[in-house]
Amino acid sequence: MHLRDFQRQMADLYGERDAARGQARTFAWFVEECGELSRALFRGDHEDREREMADVLAWLASLAEQADVDLAAAAARYAEGCPRCGSLPCACAQDR
């Protein structure tokens, strides 16, 4: 599934409910899912990590929809390489 299609699917599935919840509460759910992903990364198995990655992506897509951001267009920022140095792989100093 393409990113744009995924964002549309999440909007079709949950868009009305998420819009009624609002950005602040949707962001809180997103952060909670990030916490669950953290636990899955360090204490879970592959299935746990895959499930939590999907949930984080779904909540990110919901936030993007509410903020009128096309995730596929946003992801294009990295299409040509690192947005800072332009290299692939990144050649920036390891300051992060």
N, CA and C atoms as a LAMMPS dump frame, in Angstrom:
ITEM: TIMESTEP
0
ITEM: NUMBER OF ATOMS
288
ITEM: BOX BOUNDS ff ff ff
-5.0000000000000000e+02 5.0000000000000000e+02
-5.0000000000000000e+02 5.0000000000000000e+02
-5.0000000000000000e+02 5.0000000000000000e+02
ITEM: ATOMS id mol type element x y z
1 1 1 N 0.851 -1.175 0
2 1 2 C 0 0 0
3 1 3 C 0.899 1.242 0
4 2 1 N 0.576 2.185 -0.838
5 2 2 C 1.314 3.446 -0.895
6 2 3 C 0.91 4.34 0.28
7 3 1 N 1.818 5.207 0.682
8 3 2 C 1.583 6.077 1.834
9 3 3 C 0.323 6.923 1.662
10 4 1 N 0.134 7.49 0.491
11 4 2 C -1.06 8.309 0.237
12 4 3 C -2.337 7.464 0.372
13 5 1 N -2.281 6.232 -0.122
14 5 2 C -3.428 5.324 -0.004
15 5 3 C -3.692 4.967 1.454
16 6 1 N -2.62 4.765 2.214
17 6 2 C -2.771 4.459 3.639
18 6 3 C -3.422 5.628 4.372
19 7 1 N -2.977 6.842 4.078
20 7 2 C -3.562 8.014 4.734
21 7 3 C -5.043 8.126 4.386
22 8 1 N -5.395 7.876 3.155
23 8 2 C -6.802 7.925 2.738
24 8 3 C -7.596 6.836 3.45
25 9 1 N -7.022 5.634 3.558
26 9 2 C -7.704 4.527 4.248
27 9 3 C -7.988 4.884 5.707
28 10 1 N -7.008 5.464 6.384
29 10 2 C -7.204 5.856 7.783
30 10 3 C -8.279 6.948 7.882
31 11 1 N -8.285 7.877 6.931
32 11 2 C -9.316 8.919 6.931
33 11 3 C -10.698 8.315 6.715
34 12 1 N -10.788 7.345 5.819
35 12 2 C -12.071 6.686 5.573
36 12 3 C -12.52 5.881 6.787
37 13 1 N -11.583 5.202 7.433
38 13 2 C -11.92 4.368 8.581
39 13 3 C -12.263 5.186 9.829
40 14 1 N -11.44 6.193 10.129
41 14 2 C -11.529 6.861 11.423
42 14 3 C -11.637 8.379 11.349
43 15 1 N -11.686 8.944 10.157
44 15 2 C -11.612 10.39 9.989
45 15 3 C -12.625 11.187 10.784
46 16 1 N -13.881 10.8 10.721
47 16 2 C -14.916 11.549 11.451
48 16 3 C -14.687 11.473 12.957
49 17 1 N -14.399 10.288 13.441
50 17 2 C -14.159 10.084 14.869
51 17 3 C -12.928 10.872 15.327
52 18 1 N -11.859 10.799 14.535
53 18 2 C -10.628 11.501 14.897
54 18 3 C -10.809 13.019 14.838
55 19 1 N -11.542 13.503 13.848
56 19 2 C -11.783 14.946 13.745
57 19 3 C -12.596 15.44 14.939
58 20 1 N -13.571 14.639 15.363
59 20 2 C -14.373 15.012 16.531
60 20 3 C -13.514 15.031 17.802
61 21 1 N -12.534 14.158 17.866
62 21 2 C -11.633 14.098 19.016
63 21 3 C -10.741 15.336 19.043
64 22 1 N -10.334 15.804 17.858
65 22 2 C -9.487 16.985 17.754
66 22 3 C -8.009 16.641 17.755
67 23 1 N -7.217 17.602 17.34
68 23 2 C -5.785 17.37 17.208
69 23 3 C -5.094 17.098 18.536
70 24 1 N -5.446 17.834 19.569
71 24 2 C -4.75 17.665 20.85
72 24 3 C -4.938 16.252 21.405
73 25 1 N -6.164 15.776 21.407
74 25 2 C -6.416 14.43 21.94
75 25 3 C -5.891 13.348 21.009
76 26 1 N -5.956 13.601 19.7
77 26 2 C -5.394 12.645 18.745
78 26 3 C -3.885 12.558 18.933
79 27 1 N -3.238 13.699 19.162
80 27 2 C -1.799 13.691 19.412
81 27 3 C -1.483 12.905 20.683
82 28 1 N -2.311 13.046 21.701
83 28 2 C -2.093 12.283 22.933
84 28 3 C -2.161 10.782 22.651
85 29 1 N -3.103 10.348 21.831
86 29 2 C -3.199 8.932 21.468
87 29 3 C -1.957 8.507 20.692
88 30 1 N -1.491 9.374 19.784
89 30 2 C -0.276 9.095 19.01
90 30 3 C 0.915 8.869 19.955
91 31 1 N 1.067 9.749 20.932
92 31 2 C 2.177 9.629 21.882
93 31 3 C 2.051 8.336 22.688
94 32 1 N 0.834 7.996 23.082
95 32 2 C 0.625 6.733 23.804
96 32 3 C 1.059 5.551 22.948
97 33 1 N 0.713 5.588 21.658
98 33 2 C 1.128 4.511 20.759
99 33 3 C 2.644 4.471 20.614
100 34 1 N 3.302 5.619 20.643
101 34 2 C 4.771 5.649 20.599
102 34 3 C 5.346 4.949 21.825
103 35 1 N 4.708 5.138 22.968
104 35 2 C 5.134 4.435 24.177
105 35 3 C 4.976 2.933 24.038
106 36 1 N 3.87 2.512 23.444
107 36 2 C 3.661 1.083 23.218
108 36 3 C 4.689 0.538 22.237
109 37 1 N 5.046 1.327 21.242
110 37 2 C 6.087 0.913 20.303
111 37 3 C 7.424 0.766 21.024
112 38 1 N 7.721 1.677 21.918
113 38 2 C 8.965 1.594 22.687
114 38 3 C 9.028 0.276 23.457
115 39 1 N 7.939 -0.061 24.112
116 39 2 C 7.917 -1.327 24.859
117 39 3 C 8.102 -2.518 23.917
118 40 1 N 7.451 -2.465 22.756
119 40 2 C 7.564 -3.574 21.801
120 40 3 C 8.981 -3.701 21.255
121 41 1 N 9.641 -2.572 21.042
122 41 2 C 11.005 -2.612 20.521
123 41 3 C 11.966 -3.274 21.496
124 42 1 N 11.78 -3.019 22.774
125 42 2 C 12.747 -3.478 23.754
126 42 3 C 12.318 -4.714 24.54
127 43 1 N 11.021 -5.044 24.512
128 43 2 C 10.56 -6.202 25.275
129 43 3 C 9.666 -7.137 24.473
130 44 1 N 9.291 -6.721 23.264
131 44 2 C 8.349 -7.518 22.496
132 44 3 C 9.026 -8.385 21.451
133 45 1 N 8.187 -9.114 20.741
134 45 2 C 8.689 -9.92 19.637
135 45 3 C 8.402 -9.196 18.318
136 46 1 N 8.73 -9.831 17.222
137 46 2 C 8.567 -9.206 15.907
138 46 3 C 7.108 -8.813 15.64
139 47 1 N 6.185 -9.682 15.991
140 47 2 C 4.766 -9.381 15.773
141 47 3 C 4.329 -8.152 16.573
142 48 1 N 4.811 -8.037 17.805
143 48 2 C 4.499 -6.856 18.627
144 48 3 C 5.035 -5.591 17.963
145 49 1 N 6.276 -5.645 17.488
146 49 2 C 6.875 -4.469 16.848
147 49 3 C 6.119 -4.087 15.584
148 50 1 N 5.754 -5.075 14.798
149 50 2 C 5.022 -4.804 13.56
150 50 3 C 3.658 -4.174 13.86
151 51 1 N 2.947 -4.72 14.821
152 51 2 C 1.63 -4.205 15.195
153 51 3 C 1.731 -2.771 15.71
154 52 1 N 2.701 -2.505 16.568
155 52 2 C 2.841 -1.16 17.133
156 52 3 C 3.331 -0.153 16.094
157 53 1 N 4.18 -0.59 15.175
158 53 2 C 4.582 0.301 14.067
159 53 3 C 3.355 0.694 13.253
160 54 1 N 2.489 -0.268 12.986
161 54 2 C 1.268 0.019 12.226
162 54 3 C 0.39 1.009 12.979
163 55 1 N 0.271 0.835 14.287
164 55 2 C -0.563 1.741 15.078
165 55 3 C 0.009 3.154 15.09
166 56 1 N 1.326 3.278 15.251
167 56 2 C 1.955 4.605 15.229
168 56 3 C 1.732 5.257 13.87
169 57 1 N 1.901 4.48 12.804
170 57 2 C 1.687 5.023 11.462
171 57 3 C 0.239 5.46 11.264
172 58 1 N -0.702 4.683 11.788
173 58 2 C -2.12 5.032 11.657
174 58 3 C -2.442 6.339 12.384
175 59 1 N -1.929 6.499 13.596
176 59 2 C -2.187 7.739 14.338
177 59 3 C -1.474 8.923 13.703
178 60 1 N -0.281 8.713 13.142
179 60 2 C 0.407 9.782 12.42
180 60 3 C -0.397 10.199 11.2
181 61 1 N -0.959 9.232 10.487
182 61 2 C -1.792 9.534 9.328
183 61 3 C -3.027 10.325 9.739
184 62 1 N -3.608 9.989 10.875
185 62 2 C -4.761 10.727 11.366
186 62 3 C -4.394 12.173 11.679
187 63 1 N -3.272 12.36 12.351
188 63 2 C -2.809 13.722 12.654
189 63 3 C -2.533 14.504 11.381
190 64 1 N -1.898 13.856 10.421
191 64 2 C -1.6 14.516 9.15
192 64 3 C -2.889 14.954 8.461
193 65 1 N -3.868 14.102 8.472
194 65 2 C -5.157 14.428 7.84
195 65 3 C -5.791 15.634 8.53
196 66 1 N -5.786 15.643 9.857
197 66 2 C -6.371 16.757 10.593
198 66 3 C -5.602 18.056 10.365
199 67 1 N -4.291 17.949 10.139
200 67 2 C -3.448 19.126 9.929
201 67 3 C -3.338 19.496 8.449
202 68 1 N -4.08 18.791 7.602
203 68 2 C -4.078 19.03 6.153
204 68 3 C -2.67 18.875 5.564
205 69 1 N -1.987 17.812 5.996
206 69 2 C -0.648 17.492 5.501
207 69 3 C -0.726 16.165 4.748
208 70 1 N -0.236 16.163 3.52
209 70 2 C -0.141 14.951 2.719
210 70 3 C 1.171 14.263 3.106
211 71 1 N 1.075 13.103 3.765
212 71 2 C 2.276 12.412 4.225
213 71 3 C 3.204 12.035 3.076
214 72 1 N 2.644 11.665 1.941
215 72 2 C 3.491 11.316 0.797
216 72 3 C 4.288 12.53 0.342
217 73 1 N 3.664 13.701 0.315
218 73 2 C 4.378 14.923 -0.051
219 73 3 C 5.425 15.264 1.005
220 74 1 N 5.089 15.06 2.279
221 74 2 C 6.047 15.327 3.346
222 74 3 C 7.233 14.376 3.251
223 75 1 N 6.987 13.113 2.937
224 75 2 C 8.055 12.124 2.827
225 75 3 C 8.991 12.443 1.668
226 76 1 N 8.498 13.164 0.668
227 76 2 C 9.324 13.532 -0.488
228 76 3 C 10.521 14.375 -0.071
229 77 1 N 10.473 14.967 1.096
230 77 2 C 11.607 15.743 1.612
231 77 3 C 12.879 14.895 1.642
232 78 1 N 12.745 13.596 1.786
233 78 2 C 13.883 12.688 1.879
234 78 3 C 14.137 11.916 0.579
235 79 1 N 13.413 12.212 -0.471
236 79 2 C 13.491 11.441 -1.715
237 79 3 C 14.849 11.517 -2.395
238 80 1 N 15.522 12.621 -2.287
239 80 2 C 16.806 12.799 -2.966
240 80 3 C 17.998 12.572 -2.051
241 81 1 N 17.75 12.171 -0.816
242 81 2 C 18.821 11.963 0.151
243 81 3 C 18.573 12.798 1.389
244 82 1 N 19.608 12.999 2.146
245 82 2 C 19.504 13.781 3.378
246 82 3 C 19.081 15.21 3.05
247 83 1 N 18.039 15.719 3.71
248 83 2 C 17.604 17.086 3.408
249 83 3 C 18.621 18.153 3.828
250 84 1 N 19.555 17.799 4.707
251 84 2 C 20.577 18.774 5.131
252 84 3 C 21.757 18.802 4.174
253 85 1 N 22.323 17.634 3.877
254 85 2 C 23.542 17.604 3.059
255 85 3 C 23.295 17.145 1.626
256 86 1 N 22.13 16.542 1.37
257 86 2 C 21.801 16.074 0.031
258 86 3 C 22.424 14.745 -0.346
259 87 1 N 23.174 14.143 0.559
260 87 2 C 23.872 12.896 0.25
261 87 3 C 23.018 11.673 0.609
262 88 1 N 23.368 10.577 -0.043
263 88 2 C 22.746 9.276 0.227
264 88 3 C 23.845 8.242 0.246
265 89 1 N 24.252 7.683 1.377
266 89 2 C 23.751 7.969 2.709
267 89 3 C 24.187 9.344 3.204
268 90 1 N 23.607 9.751 4.293
269 90 2 C 23.884 11.044 4.883
270 90 3 C 25.37 11.188 5.189
271 91 1 N 25.898 12.381 4.848
272 91 2 C 27.311 12.67 5.111
273 91 3 C 27.455 13.773 6.153
274 92 1 N 26.378 14.13 6.831
275 92 2 C 26.436 15.163 7.868
276 92 3 C 27.33 14.702 9.018
277 93 1 N 27.91 15.654 9.708
278 93 2 C 28.666 15.334 10.917
279 93 3 C 27.733 14.632 11.898
280 94 1 N 28.238 13.714 12.643
281 94 2 C 27.426 12.922 13.575
282 94 3 C 27.125 13.708 14.844
283 95 1 N 26.367 14.798 14.692
284 95 2 C 26.021 15.629 15.85
285 95 3 C 24.685 15.27 16.431
286 96 1 N 24.02 14.272 15.9
287 96 2 C 22.69 13.881 16.378
288 96 3 C 22.735 12.526 16.991
